[in-house]
Amino acid sequence: GALHTAVQQGKALYAGVSNYSAEQTREAARILGELGTPLTLHQPRYSMLDRRPEDEGLLDALDELRIGSIAYSPLEQGLLTARYLDGIPEDSRAASDSPFLNRDAVTEDLVTRLRALNDIAASRGQTLAQLALAWVLRGGRVTSALVGASSPRQVEDSVAALRHLDFDTEELALVDALVRP
């Protein structure tokens, strides 16, 4: 009701939700539809390392309902960048008191898998971050991706992912083998 009211009063242009399950999204879309305000966007956390929107049927529900999606944390708090390929930098999020990423998450196994993903990226002529963004955007199921760039260079690197969004079957299998061991 609050989303409908915000749109009706002109305080919002569109109604969107974040982190709803497939079932909750279907119910929100039904309620909003009955009120006359379409649900237009869902913002799930989604990355190569966090596949819950796929695994739990959310992406299927969004396709079915014709709702757009904008993935947040597609670079998994910076893990899917070159930042952690040689361990944990002292000025990194994992080295800080961040509630989103800590030292314990950056295991030797994870760093090994990140290096292998980086090798796949290099074979595609991409950075690891570009590979991760292209992967999230592959196939058109995700409308857009939110990147937390902190410099113009990071924005430019992220945008360059758009140059190579296609994956062949072998590349997808290699990625899956690394992120779903």
Backbone hydrogen bonds, N-H to C=O, Kabsch-Sander energy under -0.5 kcal/mol:
donor,donor_aa,acceptor,acceptor_aa,energy
5,T,1,G,-2.7
6,A,2,A,-2.5
7,V,3,L,-2.0
8,Q,4,H,-2.9
9,Q,5,T,-2.5
10,G,7,V,-1.3
11,K,6,A,-1.9
12,A,6,A,-1.4
15,A,38,P,-0.8
17,V,41,L,-2.1
19,N,43,Q,-0.9
25,T,21,S,-2.5
26,R,22,A,-2.3
27,E,23,E,-2.1
28,A,24,Q,-2.7
29,A,25,T,-2.6
30,R,26,R,-2.2
31,I,27,E,-2.6
32,L,28,A,-2.8
33,G,29,A,-2.3
34,E,30,R,-2.3
35,L,31,I,-1.6
36,G,32,L,-0.9
36,G,33,G,-0.7
37,T,32,L,-2.6
40,T,15,A,-2.5
40,T,38,P,-0.7
41,L,15,A,-1.1
42,H,68,G,-2.1
43,Q,17,V,-2.4
46,Y,44,P,-0.5
46,Y,72,Y,-1.7
47,S,50,D,-2.0
50,D,47,S,-0.6
54,E,51,R,-1.1
55,D,51,R,-2.8
56,E,52,R,-3.0
57,G,54,E,-1.5
58,L,53,P,-0.8
59,L,53,P,-2.3
61,A,57,G,-2.2
62,L,58,L,-2.7
63,D,59,L,-2.2
64,E,60,D,-2.6
65,L,61,A,-2.6
66,R,62,L,-0.9
66,R,63,D,-0.6
67,I,62,L,-2.3
68,G,40,T,-2.1
70,I,42,H,-2.2
71,A,144,S,-2.2
72,Y,44,P,-2.4
73,S,146,L,-0.5
76,E,73,S,-1.7
78,G,75,L,-0.8
79,L,76,E,-2.1
80,L,75,L,-2.3
81,T,78,G,-1.0
84,Y,81,T,-0.7
85,L,82,A,-1.4
87,G,84,Y,-1.5
92,S,89,P,-1.7
96,S,92,S,-0.6
96,S,93,R,-1.2
98,S,93,R,-0.8
103,R,94,A,-0.7
105,A,102,N,-1.5
106,V,102,N,-0.6
106,V,103,R,-1.2
107,T,105,A,-1.5
111,V,107,T,-2.4
112,T,108,E,-2.2
113,R,109,D,-2.2
114,L,110,L,-2.8
115,R,111,V,-2.3
116,A,112,T,-1.8
117,L,113,R,-2.3
118,N,114,L,-2.4
119,D,115,R,-1.8
120,I,116,A,-1.8
121,A,117,L,-2.6
122,A,118,N,-2.6
123,S,119,D,-2.1
124,R,120,I,-1.0
124,R,121,A,-0.9
125,G,122,A,-1.3
126,Q,121,A,-2.9
131,L,127,T,-2.4
132,A,128,L,-2.6
133,L,129,A,-2.4
134,A,130,Q,-2.9
135,W,131,L,-2.6
136,V,132,A,-2.0
137,L,133,L,-2.1
138,R,134,A,-0.8
138,R,135,W,-0.7
140,G,137,L,-1.5
141,R,138,R,-1.0
143,T,69,S,-1.3
143,T,141,R,-0.5
144,S,69,S,-1.7
146,L,71,A,-3.4
147,V,145,A,-0.6
149,A,147,V,-1.2
155,V,151,S,-1.7
156,E,152,P,-2.6
157,D,153,R,-2.4
158,S,154,Q,-2.3
159,V,155,V,-2.6
160,A,156,E,-1.8
161,A,158,S,-1.5
162,L,159,V,-1.9
163,R,160,A,-1.7
164,H,161,A,-1.6
172,L,168,D,-2.2
173,A,169,T,-2.1
174,L,170,E,-2.4
175,V,171,E,-2.5
176,D,172,L,-2.7
177,A,173,A,-2.4
178,L,174,L,-1.5
179,V,175,V,-2.6
180,R,176,D,-2.2
